[in-house]
Amino acid sequence: MTIEEITDKVQFVIDADGNRQAVQVEIAQWENIMNLLEEMQDTIELAQARQEKEDVVPWEQVKAEYLAEMPEDGA
């Protein structure tokens, strides 16, 4: 769902002077908004992780180091 599709269904609460004071959305729309925000956050976090690539350790390396440090069962 696009932002435009979501905002088309937004209802505004206005005061006596006609000024927008709040926004009202259906639960389904709220869930769509939350999903979009979560996707945006994931995208930002992924971009940050890619920029910090030097801090990333490959899983195989972590696994090998872990197994090398762990005593065998029953030993």
Buried (B, 14 or more C-beta within 10 A) or exposed (E): EEEEEBEEEEEEEEEEEEEEEEEEBEEEBEEBBEEBEEEEEEEEEEEEEEEEEEEEEEEEEEEEEEEEEEEEEEE
